[in-house]
Amino acid sequence: MARDENSTPKGRYLYSVVPAEAVDKLELDVAGIDGAEVHPLVCGALAAIVSDVEPRELRPERRNLAAHSAVMRTLMDQTHLLPVAFGIVAGSEREVRELLADHEAEMVEQLEGVKDRVEMGIRGVLRVEDIFQYFVEKLPELRRMRDEVYAGGEPSREEKIELGQAFAEYLQEFQDEWADAAVEHLRSIGRIRVNEPRSEEEALNLAVLVPRGEMEAFTRAVEELAPTFDEHIELNVTGPWPPYNFVDLRIRSGEEEAEEAR
Amino acid sequence: MAQVKSQSNDSSSLAEVVDRILDKGIVVDAWVSVSLVGIELLSIRARVVIASVETYLKFAERIGETAAVAAPGEGKKQPQAEPEKKEAEAEAPTAV
């Protein structure tokens, strides 16, 4: 798609913010959202990587997510970067440049923090046939509670809520313990972000910011972590990813910003 | 001993991608142009769902079923529970 700032009003889809000095060497031979050409917009020490897009609500469907990811992968092979979340569309190039100018200091600082580092993901999944059976067998207290609640036929709604809530709390305790153990093993490698597991089958979900030269140490640390975990837990290691879990920049509109300022 | 499985970025599931690019990284609130209509997103809904009465009821049902497995016949004590369970399942998230 040809780029023409004066033609129809188009939005600018944002993929990433990179150091301006990286732009000269960047090869952006990758199709963006809708197959559009991907190009940099430089402002001061920073450059935004964007493509033109018809202004509309974008659906996070496979095709769009894949296009966003492909651009990120092309970029991360060539420079350090701040990833932008999916579906962020500016009204014009001027707006993009204003964003970079307004947040230059914090973006430069965050870029420095992820330089020469990649994000690796670790997700622990409980591979058991029945997660409830697993915990009932593991926890005598839960088993006792189950037997009491179900002893006299159909339990009341309140009894069920109490039992279910107790299970949720036990689950949370285990998830916290597993996360603490993993953090303990991996903290020497780099920064760690612990995310909430997404389901009762998930034991652990975290991201580690690994220096490029420390990948072997990271792999070793994961291998050392594995024996300390329950045999039913499978540790899925993914990456390298752009540092999504280590870029923390939520830009709110003026009023909200003032209200929520810490 | 837990098993370790490594996947390259390319072969990672869509869920891994979604988990990252949907709400992490730089977010400019005023420029968010995402339509979630008709899409169930695991990563967004999960926490909301776990801390709800519907989920507690679902958990209790499932725990009750483990008793039925241990002692067949006891499971017959809870037939009316079905509609409630279906409701909870309908609200549970599914992958994209």
Interface residues (C-beta under 8 A of the other chain):
Chain A: G11 L14 V17 P55 R56 E57 L58 R59 P60 E61 R62 L65 H68 S69 M72 R73 L82 P83 V84 A85 F86 G87 I88 V89 A90 G91 E95 L99 G121 R123 G124 D130 F132 Q133 V136 L142 R146 D147 V149 Y150 G153 E154 P155 R157 E159 K160 I161 L163 G164 Q165 F167 A168 N195 E196 P197 R198 S199 E200 N205 T219 V222 E223 L225 A226 P227 F229 D230 E231 H232 I233 E234 L235 N236 V237 T238 G239 P240 W241 P242 Y244 N245 V247 L249 R250 I251 R252 S253 E256
Chain B: M1 A2 Q3 V4 K5 S6 Q7 S8 N9 S12 L14 E16 V17 V18 D19 R20 I21 L22 D23 K24 G25 I26 V27 V28 D29 A30 W31 V32 S33 V34 S35 L36 V37 I39 L41 L42 S43 A46 R47 I50 A51 V53 T55 Y56 L57 K58 F59 A60 E61 R62 I63 G64 E65 T66 A67 V69 E74 K77 Q78 Q80 A81 V96
